[in-house]
Structure formats: structure tokens, C-alpha cells
Amino acid sequence: MLLHLDVSAMMGYTGALYKSIFGSGWGVGLAFVVLLLWVLVPLLASRKVFQTRDL
């Protein structure tokens, strides 16, 4: 949303980097994959820990 309002220009170098990376389709796909990993890695790790735990 911030990229479409051109508010990223007011954020300096960080905003310019953000816009150059996430402003394209490739960047959106990369962000989606990273967020998917952010959810799946802890979920799968906790599942493994809880399955091997003694009751």
C-alpha cells in the first residue's frame, strides 16, 4: 500500500531499497515465500517436538 502512495520516497534510502525490492512481481513472490517459511518452520518444528514428547 505504501508503494502505491509514493510514501516510500519520504522514507529515505530504506524506502528506496524497499521499493526497488518489493515493487516488482519478483519481490512480492519473494516476500510471500519468506512469510510462508516464517509460519511453516516453527509449525513443523513444534509438531516434531510435541510428537516425540512422552505423555
C-alpha distance matrix in Angstrom:
0.0 3.8 5.4 5.4 6.6 8.9 9.1 9.9 13.1 14.2 14.1 17.1 18.1 15.9 12.7 14.6 15.6 12.2 11.0 14.4 14.4 11.2 10.4 13.2 14.4 16.7 14.2 12.3 15.9 16.9 14.3 15.4 19.0 18.7 17.3 20.0 22.6 21.4 22.5 25.4 27.4 28.0 28.7 31.2 32.8 33.3 34.7 37.2 38.2 38.8 40.7 43.1 43.7 47.2 47.5
3.8 0.0 3.8 5.5 5.3 6.3 5.6 6.3 9.6 10.5 10.4 13.4 14.8 12.8 9.5 11.6 13.1 10.1 9.1 12.8 13.4 10.8 10.2 13.6 15.6 17.5 14.6 13.6 17.4 17.7 15.1 17.0 20.3 19.5 18.5 21.6 23.7 22.3 23.9 26.9 28.4 29.0 30.1 32.6 33.8 34.5 36.2 38.5 39.3 40.1 42.2 44.4 44.9 48.4 48.9
5.4 3.8 0.0 3.8 5.5 5.3 6.6 5.9 8.7 10.9 11.0 13.1 13.9 12.4 8.9 9.8 11.3 8.6 6.4 9.8 10.9 8.6 6.9 10.4 12.9 14.8 12.3 11.9 15.7 16.2 14.3 16.5 19.6 19.1 18.7 21.7 23.7 22.9 24.7 27.4 28.8 29.9 31.0 33.2 34.5 35.5 37.1 39.2 40.3 41.3 43.2 45.3 46.1 49.7 50.4
5.4 5.5 3.8 0.0 3.8 5.4 7.9 8.7 10.8 12.9 13.8 16.0 17.2 16.0 12.3 13.0 14.8 12.3 9.7 12.7 14.0 11.5 9.0 11.8 13.9 16.6 14.6 13.7 17.4 18.6 16.8 18.4 21.7 21.8 21.1 23.7 26.1 25.4 26.9 29.5 31.3 32.4 33.1 35.4 37.0 37.8 39.2 41.5 42.7 43.5 45.3 47.5 48.3 51.9 52.4
6.6 5.3 5.5 3.8 0.0 3.8 5.4 7.8 9.4 10.6 12.3 14.9 16.8 15.9 12.2 13.4 15.8 13.6 11.4 14.7 16.4 14.1 12.1 15.2 17.5 20.0 17.7 16.9 20.6 21.5 19.4 21.2 24.5 24.1 23.2 26.1 28.4 27.3 28.8 31.7 33.3 34.1 35.0 37.5 38.8 39.5 41.1 43.4 44.4 45.1 47.1 49.4 49.9 53.4 53.8
8.9 6.3 5.3 5.4 3.8 0.0 3.8 5.2 5.9 7.9 9.8 11.7 13.6 13.3 9.5 10.2 13.1 11.6 9.2 12.3 14.6 13.2 11.0 14.4 17.4 19.3 17.0 17.0 20.8 21.1 19.4 21.7 24.7 24.1 23.8 26.8 28.7 27.7 29.6 32.4 33.7 34.6 35.9 38.2 39.3 40.2 42.0 44.1 45.0 46.0 48.1 50.1 50.7 54.3 54.9
9.1 5.6 6.6 7.9 5.4 3.8 0.0 3.8 5.3 5.4 7.1 9.9 12.4 11.6 8.2 10.1 12.9 11.2 10.0 13.5 15.4 14.0 12.8 16.5 19.3 20.9 18.0 18.0 21.8 21.7 19.5 21.9 24.9 23.8 23.2 26.5 28.2 26.7 28.7 31.7 32.8 33.3 34.8 37.3 38.2 38.9 40.9 43.0 43.6 44.6 46.9 48.8 49.2 52.7 53.3
9.9 6.3 5.9 8.7 7.8 5.2 3.8 0.0 3.8 5.3 5.2 7.4 9.1 8.2 4.5 6.5 9.1 7.7 6.8 10.2 12.0 11.2 10.5 14.3 17.4 18.4 15.3 15.9 19.6 19.0 17.1 20.0 22.6 21.3 21.2 24.6 26.0 24.6 26.9 29.8 30.6 31.4 33.1 35.4 36.1 37.1 39.2 41.1 41.7 43.0 45.2 46.9 47.5 51.1 51.9
13.1 9.6 8.7 10.8 9.4 5.9 5.3 3.8 0.0 3.8 5.5 6.1 8.3 9.1 6.0 6.4 10.0 9.9 8.6 11.1 13.8 13.8 12.6 16.1 19.5 20.5 17.8 18.8 22.4 21.8 20.3 23.3 25.7 24.5 24.7 28.1 29.3 28.0 30.5 33.3 33.9 34.8 36.7 38.8 39.4 40.6 42.7 44.5 45.1 46.5 48.7 50.3 50.9 54.5 55.5
14.2 10.5 10.9 12.9 10.6 7.9 5.4 5.3 3.8 0.0 3.8 5.6 9.1 9.6 7.2 8.9 12.1 11.9 11.5 14.3 16.5 16.3 15.6 19.3 22.5 23.4 20.4 21.2 24.8 24.0 22.0 25.0 27.5 25.8 25.7 29.3 30.4 28.7 31.2 34.2 34.7 35.2 37.1 39.5 39.9 40.8 43.2 45.0 45.3 46.6 49.1 50.6 50.9 54.5 55.3
14.1 10.4 11.0 13.8 12.3 9.8 7.1 5.2 5.5 3.8 0.0 3.8 6.7 6.2 4.7 7.5 9.8 9.5 10.3 13.0 14.6 14.6 14.8 18.5 21.6 21.9 18.6 19.6 23.0 21.7 19.7 22.9 25.1 23.0 23.1 26.7 27.5 25.7 28.3 31.3 31.6 32.0 34.2 36.5 36.7 37.6 40.1 41.8 42.0 43.4 46.0 47.4 47.7 51.2 52.2
17.1 13.4 13.1 16.0 14.9 11.7 9.9 7.4 6.1 5.6 3.8 0.0 3.8 5.5 5.4 6.3 8.8 10.0 10.7 12.4 14.5 15.5 15.6 19.0 22.3 22.3 19.2 20.9 24.0 22.5 21.0 24.4 26.2 24.2 24.8 28.4 28.8 27.3 30.2 33.0 32.9 33.6 36.0 38.1 38.1 39.3 41.9 43.3 43.5 45.2 47.7 48.9 49.3 52.9 54.1
18.1 14.8 13.9 17.2 16.8 13.6 12.4 9.1 8.3 9.1 6.7 3.8 0.0 3.8 5.4 5.0 6.1 8.5 9.8 10.5 12.2 14.0 14.6 17.6 20.9 20.3 17.3 19.5 22.3 20.4 19.3 23.0 24.4 22.3 23.4 26.9 27.0 25.8 29.0 31.4 31.1 32.1 34.6 36.4 36.3 37.9 40.4 41.5 41.9 43.8 46.1 47.1 47.8 51.4 52.8
15.9 12.8 12.4 16.0 15.9 13.3 11.6 8.2 9.1 9.6 6.2 5.5 3.8 0.0 3.8 5.4 5.1 6.0 8.5 9.9 10.6 11.8 13.2 16.3 19.2 18.6 15.2 17.0 19.8 17.8 16.3 19.9 21.3 19.1 19.9 23.5 23.6 22.2 25.3 27.9 27.7 28.5 31.0 32.9 32.8 34.3 36.8 38.0 38.4 40.2 42.5 43.7 44.2 47.9 49.2
12.7 9.5 8.9 12.3 12.2 9.5 8.2 4.5 6.0 7.2 4.7 5.4 5.4 3.8 0.0 3.8 5.4 4.9 6.0 8.5 9.9 10.3 10.7 14.2 17.4 17.4 14.1 15.5 18.8 17.4 15.7 19.1 21.1 19.3 19.8 23.4 24.1 22.8 25.6 28.3 28.5 29.4 31.5 33.6 33.9 35.2 37.5 39.0 39.6 41.2 43.4 44.8 45.4 49.1 50.2
14.6 11.6 9.8 13.0 13.4 10.2 10.1 6.5 6.4 8.9 7.5 6.3 5.0 5.4 3.8 0.0 3.8 5.4 5.1 6.1 8.6 10.0 9.8 12.9 16.4 16.3 13.5 15.6 18.6 17.3 16.5 20.0 21.7 20.3 21.3 24.6 25.3 24.5 27.4 29.7 30.0 31.3 33.4 35.1 35.6 37.2 39.3 40.6 41.4 43.2 45.2 46.6 47.4 51.2 52.5
15.6 13.1 11.3 14.8 15.8 13.1 12.9 9.1 10.0 12.1 9.8 8.8 6.1 5.1 5.4 3.8 0.0 3.8 5.4 5.1 6.1 8.4 9.5 12.0 15.1 14.2 11.3 13.9 16.4 14.5 14.0 17.7 18.9 17.3 18.8 22.0 22.3 21.6 24.8 26.9 26.9 28.4 30.6 32.1 32.5 34.3 36.4 37.5 38.4 40.3 42.2 43.4 44.4 48.2 49.7
12.2 10.1 8.6 12.3 13.6 11.6 11.2 7.7 9.9 11.9 9.5 10.0 8.5 6.0 4.9 5.4 3.8 0.0 3.8 5.5 5.3 5.8 7.5 10.5 13.2 12.8 9.4 11.1 14.1 12.5 11.2 14.8 16.5 15.0 15.9 19.2 19.9 19.1 22.0 24.3 24.7 26.0 28.0 29.8 30.4 31.9 34.0 35.4 36.3 38.0 39.9 41.4 42.3 46.0 47.3
11.0 9.1 6.4 9.7 11.4 9.2 10.0 6.8 8.6 11.5 10.3 10.7 9.8 8.5 6.0 5.1 5.4 3.8 0.0 3.8 5.5 5.4 4.9 8.3 11.6 12.0 9.2 10.8 14.1 13.5 12.6 15.7 17.8 17.0 17.9 20.9 22.1 21.6 24.2 26.4 27.2 28.7 30.4 32.1 33.0 34.6 36.4 37.9 39.0 40.6 42.4 44.0 45.1 48.8 50.0
14.4 12.8 9.8 12.7 14.7 12.3 13.5 10.2 11.1 14.3 13.0 12.4 10.5 9.9 8.5 6.1 5.1 5.5 3.8 0.0 3.8 6.0 5.5 7.4 10.9 10.5 8.4 11.1 13.7 12.8 13.0 16.2 17.7 17.1 18.7 21.4 22.2 22.3 25.1 26.9 27.4 29.4 31.1 32.4 33.3 35.3 37.0 38.2 39.5 41.3 42.8 44.3 45.6 49.4 50.8
14.4 13.4 10.9 14.0 16.4 14.6 15.4 12.0 13.8 16.5 14.6 14.5 12.2 10.6 9.9 8.6 6.1 5.3 5.5 3.8 0.0 3.8 5.8 6.8 9.4 8.1 5.3 8.4 10.6 9.1 9.5 12.8 14.0 13.4 15.2 17.9 18.5 18.7 21.6 23.2 23.7 25.8 27.5 28.7 29.6 31.7 33.3 34.4 35.8 37.6 39.1 40.6 42.0 45.8 47.2
11.2 10.8 8.6 11.5 14.1 13.2 14.0 11.2 13.8 16.3 14.6 15.5 14.0 11.8 10.3 10.0 8.4 5.8 5.4 6.0 3.8 0.0 3.8 5.6 7.6 7.5 4.1 5.6 8.7 8.2 7.5 10.5 12.6 12.3 13.3 16.0 17.3 17.4 19.8 21.7 22.7 24.6 25.9 27.4 28.6 30.4 31.9 33.4 34.8 36.3 37.8 39.6 40.9 44.6 45.8
10.4 10.2 6.9 9.0 12.1 11.0 12.8 10.5 12.6 15.6 14.8 15.6 14.6 13.2 10.7 9.8 9.5 7.5 4.9 5.5 5.8 3.8 0.0 3.8 7.0 8.3 6.4 7.3 10.6 11.1 10.8 13.1 15.5 15.8 16.6 19.0 20.7 20.9 23.0 24.9 26.2 28.1 29.2 30.7 32.1 33.8 35.1 36.8 38.3 39.7 41.1 43.0 44.3 48.1 49.2
13.2 13.6 10.4 11.8 15.2 14.4 16.5 14.3 16.1 19.3 18.5 19.0 17.6 16.3 14.2 12.9 12.0 10.5 8.3 7.4 6.8 5.6 3.8 0.0 3.8 5.4 5.3 6.5 8.8 9.9 10.8 12.6 14.5 15.5 16.7 18.5 20.2 21.1 23.1 24.5 25.9 28.2 29.1 30.2 31.9 33.8 34.8 36.3 38.2 39.6 40.7 42.6 44.2 48.0 49.2
14.4 15.6 12.9 13.9 17.5 17.4 19.3 17.4 19.5 22.5 21.6 22.3 20.9 19.2 17.4 16.4 15.1 13.2 11.6 10.9 9.4 7.6 7.0 3.8 0.0 3.8 5.4 5.1 6.2 8.6 9.9 10.6 12.4 14.3 15.4 16.5 18.5 19.9 21.5 22.5 24.2 26.7 27.2 28.1 30.2 32.1 32.7 34.2 36.4 37.7 38.5 40.6 42.4 46.1 47.2
16.7 17.5 14.8 16.6 20.0 19.3 20.9 18.4 20.5 23.4 21.9 22.3 20.3 18.6 17.4 16.3 14.2 12.8 12.0 10.5 8.1 7.5 8.3 5.4 3.8 0.0 3.8 5.5 5.2 6.2 8.7 9.9 10.7 12.4 14.3 15.3 16.7 18.3 20.3 21.0 22.2 25.0 25.9 26.4 28.2 30.5 31.2 32.4 34.5 36.1 36.9 38.7 40.6 44.3 45.8
14.2 14.6 12.3 14.6 17.7 17.0 18.0 15.3 17.8 20.4 18.6 19.2 17.3 15.2 14.1 13.5 11.3 9.4 9.2 8.4 5.3 4.1 6.4 5.3 5.4 3.8 0.0 3.8 5.4 5.0 6.1 8.5 9.9 10.5 12.2 14.1 15.3 16.3 18.6 19.8 20.9 23.3 24.4 25.4 26.9 29.0 30.1 31.4 33.2 34.8 36.0 37.7 39.3 43.1 44.5
12.3 13.6 11.9 13.7 16.9 17.0 18.0 15.9 18.8 21.2 19.6 20.9 19.5 17.0 15.5 15.6 13.9 11.1 10.8 11.1 8.4 5.6 7.3 6.5 5.1 5.5 3.8 0.0 3.8 5.4 5.1 6.2 8.7 9.9 10.6 12.2 14.3 15.1 16.8 18.2 19.9 22.1 22.8 24.1 25.9 27.7 28.6 30.2 32.1 33.3 34.5 36.5 38.1 41.8 42.9
15.9 17.4 15.7 17.4 20.6 20.8 21.8 19.6 22.4 24.8 23.0 24.0 22.3 19.8 18.8 18.6 16.4 14.1 14.1 13.7 10.6 8.7 10.6 8.8 6.2 5.2 5.4 3.8 0.0 3.8 5.4 5.0 6.2 8.7 9.9 10.5 12.4 14.1 15.6 16.3 18.0 20.7 21.2 21.9 24.0 26.0 26.6 28.0 30.2 31.5 32.3 34.3 36.2 39.9 41.1
16.9 17.7 16.2 18.6 21.5 21.1 21.7 19.0 21.8 24.0 21.7 22.5 20.4 17.8 17.4 17.3 14.5 12.5 13.5 12.8 9.1 8.2 11.1 9.9 8.6 6.2 5.0 5.4 3.8 0.0 3.8 5.4 5.2 6.2 8.6 9.8 10.7 12.2 14.5 15.3 16.2 18.9 20.0 20.7 22.2 24.5 25.5 26.6 28.6 30.3 31.3 32.9 34.7 38.5 39.9
14.3 15.1 14.3 16.8 19.4 19.4 19.5 17.1 20.3 22.0 19.7 21.0 19.3 16.3 15.7 16.5 14.0 11.2 12.6 13.0 9.5 7.5 10.8 10.8 9.9 8.7 6.1 5.1 5.4 3.8 0.0 3.8 5.5 5.1 6.1 8.5 9.9 10.4 12.6 14.2 15.4 17.5 18.6 19.9 21.4 23.2 24.4 26.0 27.6 29.0 30.4 32.2 33.6 37.4 38.6
15.4 17.0 16.5 18.4 21.2 21.7 21.9 20.0 23.3 25.0 22.9 24.4 23.0 19.9 19.1 20.0 17.7 14.8 15.7 16.2 12.8 10.5 13.1 12.6 10.6 9.9 8.5 6.2 5.0 5.4 3.8 0.0 3.8 5.5 5.2 6.1 8.6 9.7 10.9 12.1 14.1 16.3 16.7 18.0 20.1 21.7 22.4 24.2 26.1 27.3 28.4 30.5 32.0 35.7 36.8
19.0 20.3 19.6 21.7 24.5 24.7 24.9 22.6 25.7 27.5 25.1 26.2 24.4 21.3 21.1 21.7 18.9 16.5 17.8 17.7 14.0 12.6 15.5 14.5 12.4 10.7 9.9 8.7 6.2 5.2 5.5 3.8 0.0 3.8 5.5 5.0 6.2 8.5 10.1 10.3 11.8 14.6 15.2 15.8 17.7 19.9 20.6 21.9 24.0 25.5 26.3 28.2 30.0 33.7 35.1
18.7 19.5 19.1 21.8 24.1 24.1 23.8 21.3 24.5 25.8 23.0 24.2 22.3 19.1 19.3 20.3 17.3 15.0 17.0 17.1 13.4 12.3 15.8 15.5 14.3 12.4 10.5 9.9 8.7 6.2 5.1 5.5 3.8 0.0 3.8 5.4 5.1 6.1 8.8 9.9 10.5 12.8 14.3 15.3 16.5 18.6 19.9 21.2 22.7 24.4 25.8 27.4 28.9 32.7 34.1
17.3 18.5 18.7 21.1 23.2 23.8 23.2 21.2 24.7 25.7 23.1 24.8 23.4 19.9 19.8 21.3 18.8 15.9 17.9 18.7 15.2 13.3 16.6 16.7 15.4 14.3 12.2 10.6 9.9 8.6 6.1 5.2 5.5 3.8 0.0 3.8 5.4 4.8 6.5 8.7 10.2 11.7 12.7 14.5 16.0 17.4 18.7 20.5 22.0 23.1 24.7 26.7 27.9 31.6 32.6
20.0 21.6 21.7 23.7 26.1 26.8 26.5 24.6 28.1 29.3 26.7 28.4 26.9 23.5 23.4 24.6 22.0 19.2 20.9 21.4 17.9 16.0 19.0 18.5 16.5 15.3 14.1 12.2 10.5 9.8 8.5 6.1 5.0 5.4 3.8 0.0 3.8 5.4 5.3 6.1 8.5 10.7 10.7 12.0 14.2 15.7 16.4 18.2 20.2 21.2 22.3 24.5 26.0 29.7 30.7
22.6 23.7 23.7 26.1 28.4 28.7 28.2 26.0 29.3 30.4 27.5 28.8 27.0 23.6 24.1 25.3 22.3 19.9 22.1 22.2 18.5 17.3 20.7 20.2 18.5 16.7 15.3 14.3 12.4 10.7 9.9 8.6 6.2 5.1 5.4 3.8 0.0 3.8 5.3 5.0 5.6 8.5 9.5 10.2 11.7 13.8 14.9 16.1 17.9 19.6 20.7 22.4 24.0 27.8 29.3
21.4 22.3 22.9 25.4 27.3 27.7 26.7 24.6 28.0 28.7 25.7 27.3 25.8 22.2 22.8 24.5 21.6 19.1 21.6 22.3 18.7 17.4 20.9 21.1 19.9 18.3 16.3 15.1 14.1 12.2 10.4 9.7 8.5 6.1 4.8 5.4 3.8 0.0 3.8 5.9 6.1 7.2 9.0 10.8 11.6 13.0 14.9 16.5 17.5 19.0 20.8 22.5 23.5 27.3 28.5
22.5 23.9 24.7 26.9 28.8 29.6 28.7 26.9 30.5 31.2 28.3 30.2 29.0 25.3 25.6 27.4 24.8 22.0 24.2 25.1 21.6 19.8 23.0 23.1 21.5 20.3 18.6 16.8 15.6 14.5 12.6 10.9 10.1 8.8 6.5 5.3 5.3 3.8 0.0 3.8 5.9 6.2 6.3 8.8 10.5 11.2 12.4 14.7 16.0 16.8 18.5 20.7 21.7 25.3 26.2
25.4 26.9 27.4 29.5 31.7 32.4 31.7 29.8 33.3 34.2 31.3 33.0 31.4 27.9 28.3 29.7 26.9 24.3 26.4 26.9 23.2 21.7 24.9 24.5 22.5 21.0 19.8 18.2 16.3 15.3 14.2 12.1 10.3 9.9 8.7 6.1 5.0 5.9 3.8 0.0 3.8 5.7 5.0 5.9 8.4 9.9 10.3 12.2 14.2 15.2 16.3 18.4 20.0 23.6 24.8
27.4 28.4 28.8 31.3 33.3 33.7 32.8 30.6 33.9 34.7 31.6 32.9 31.1 27.7 28.5 30.0 26.9 24.7 27.2 27.4 23.7 22.7 26.2 25.9 24.2 22.2 20.9 19.9 18.0 16.2 15.4 14.1 11.8 10.5 10.2 8.5 5.6 6.1 5.9 3.8 0.0 3.8 5.5 5.4 6.0 8.5 9.9 10.8 12.3 14.3 15.5 16.9 18.5 22.3 24.0
28.0 29.0 29.9 32.4 34.1 34.6 33.3 31.4 34.8 35.2 32.0 33.6 32.1 28.5 29.4 31.3 28.4 26.0 28.7 29.4 25.8 24.6 28.1 28.2 26.7 25.0 23.3 22.1 20.7 18.9 17.5 16.3 14.6 12.8 11.7 10.7 8.5 7.2 6.2 5.7 3.8 0.0 3.8 5.6 5.0 5.9 8.4 9.9 10.4 12.0 14.0 15.5 16.4 20.1 21.5
28.7 30.1 31.0 33.1 35.0 35.9 34.8 33.1 36.7 37.1 34.2 36.0 34.6 31.0 31.5 33.4 30.6 28.0 30.4 31.1 27.5 25.9 29.2 29.1 27.2 25.9 24.4 22.8 21.2 20.0 18.6 16.7 15.2 14.3 12.7 10.7 9.5 9.0 6.3 5.0 5.5 3.8 0.0 3.8 5.5 5.3 6.1 8.7 10.0 10.6 12.2 14.5 15.5 19.1 20.1
31.2 32.6 33.2 35.4 37.5 38.2 37.3 35.4 38.8 39.5 36.5 38.1 36.4 32.9 33.6 35.1 32.1 29.8 32.1 32.4 28.7 27.4 30.7 30.2 28.1 26.4 25.4 24.1 21.9 20.7 19.9 18.0 15.8 15.3 14.5 12.0 10.2 10.8 8.8 5.9 5.4 5.6 3.8 0.0 3.8 5.5 5.0 6.2 8.7 9.9 10.6 12.5 14.4 18.0 19.5
32.8 33.8 34.5 37.0 38.8 39.3 38.2 36.1 39.4 39.9 36.7 38.1 36.3 32.8 33.9 35.6 32.5 30.4 33.0 33.3 29.6 28.6 32.1 31.9 30.2 28.2 26.9 25.9 24.0 22.2 21.4 20.1 17.7 16.5 16.0 14.2 11.7 11.6 10.5 8.4 6.0 5.0 5.5 3.8 0.0 3.8 5.4 5.2 6.3 8.7 10.1 11.0 12.5 16.3 18.3
33.3 34.5 35.5 37.8 39.5 40.2 38.9 37.1 40.6 40.8 37.6 39.3 37.9 34.3 35.2 37.2 34.3 31.9 34.6 35.3 31.7 30.4 33.8 33.8 32.1 30.5 29.0 27.7 26.0 24.5 23.2 21.7 19.9 18.6 17.4 15.7 13.8 13.0 11.2 9.9 8.5 5.9 5.3 5.5 3.8 0.0 3.8 5.4 5.0 6.0 8.5 10.0 10.6 14.3 15.6
34.7 36.2 37.1 39.2 41.1 42.0 40.9 39.2 42.7 43.2 40.1 41.9 40.4 36.8 37.5 39.3 36.4 34.0 36.4 37.0 33.3 31.9 35.1 34.8 32.7 31.2 30.1 28.6 26.6 25.5 24.4 22.4 20.6 19.9 18.7 16.4 14.9 14.9 12.4 10.3 9.9 8.4 6.1 5.0 5.4 3.8 0.0 3.8 5.5 5.3 6.1 8.7 10.0 13.5 14.7
37.2 38.5 39.2 41.5 43.4 44.1 43.0 41.1 44.5 45.0 41.8 43.3 41.5 38.0 39.0 40.6 37.5 35.4 37.9 38.2 34.4 33.4 36.8 36.3 34.2 32.4 31.4 30.2 28.0 26.6 26.0 24.2 21.9 21.2 20.5 18.2 16.1 16.5 14.7 12.2 10.8 9.9 8.7 6.2 5.2 5.4 3.8 0.0 3.8 5.6 5.3 6.3 8.7 12.3 14.4
38.2 39.3 40.3 42.7 44.4 45.0 43.6 41.7 45.1 45.3 42.0 43.5 41.9 38.4 39.6 41.4 38.4 36.3 39.0 39.5 35.8 34.8 38.3 38.2 36.4 34.5 33.2 32.1 30.2 28.6 27.6 26.1 24.0 22.7 22.0 20.2 17.9 17.5 16.0 14.2 12.3 10.4 10.0 8.7 6.3 5.0 5.5 3.8 0.0 3.8 5.6 5.5 6.2 10.1 12.3
38.8 40.1 41.3 43.5 45.1 46.0 44.6 43.0 46.5 46.6 43.4 45.2 43.8 40.2 41.2 43.2 40.3 38.0 40.6 41.3 37.6 36.3 39.7 39.6 37.7 36.1 34.8 33.3 31.5 30.3 29.0 27.3 25.5 24.4 23.1 21.2 19.6 19.0 16.8 15.2 14.3 12.0 10.6 9.9 8.7 6.0 5.3 5.6 3.8 0.0 3.8 5.5 5.2 8.5 9.7
40.7 42.2 43.2 45.3 47.1 48.1 46.9 45.2 48.7 49.1 46.0 47.7 46.1 42.5 43.4 45.2 42.2 39.9 42.4 42.8 39.1 37.8 41.1 40.7 38.5 36.9 36.0 34.5 32.3 31.3 30.4 28.4 26.3 25.8 24.7 22.3 20.7 20.8 18.5 16.3 15.5 14.0 12.2 10.6 10.1 8.5 6.1 5.3 5.6 3.8 0.0 3.8 5.6 8.3 9.8
43.1 44.4 45.3 47.5 49.4 50.1 48.8 46.9 50.3 50.6 47.4 48.9 47.1 43.7 44.8 46.6 43.4 41.4 44.0 44.3 40.6 39.6 43.0 42.6 40.6 38.7 37.7 36.5 34.3 32.9 32.2 30.5 28.2 27.4 26.7 24.5 22.4 22.5 20.7 18.4 16.9 15.5 14.5 12.5 11.0 10.0 8.7 6.3 5.5 5.5 3.8 0.0 3.8 6.5 9.4
43.7 44.9 46.1 48.3 49.9 50.7 49.2 47.5 50.9 50.9 47.7 49.3 47.8 44.2 45.4 47.4 44.4 42.3 45.1 45.6 42.0 40.9 44.3 44.2 42.4 40.6 39.3 38.1 36.2 34.7 33.6 32.0 30.0 28.9 27.9 26.0 24.0 23.5 21.7 20.0 18.5 16.4 15.5 14.4 12.5 10.6 10.0 8.7 6.2 5.2 5.6 3.8 0.0 3.8 6.5
47.2 48.4 49.7 51.9 53.4 54.3 52.7 51.1 54.5 54.5 51.2 52.9 51.4 47.9 49.1 51.2 48.2 46.0 48.8 49.4 45.8 44.6 48.1 48.0 46.1 44.3 43.1 41.8 39.9 38.5 37.4 35.7 33.7 32.7 31.6 29.7 27.8 27.3 25.3 23.6 22.3 20.1 19.1 18.0 16.3 14.3 13.5 12.3 10.1 8.5 8.3 6.5 3.8 0.0 3.8
47.5 48.9 50.4 52.4 53.8 54.9 53.3 51.9 55.5 55.3 52.2 54.1 52.8 49.2 50.2 52.5 49.7 47.3 50.0 50.8 47.2 45.8 49.2 49.2 47.2 45.8 44.5 42.9 41.1 39.9 38.6 36.8 35.1 34.1 32.6 30.7 29.3 28.5 26.2 24.8 24.0 21.5 20.1 19.5 18.3 15.6 14.7 14.4 12.3 9.7 9.8 9.4 6.5 3.8 0.0
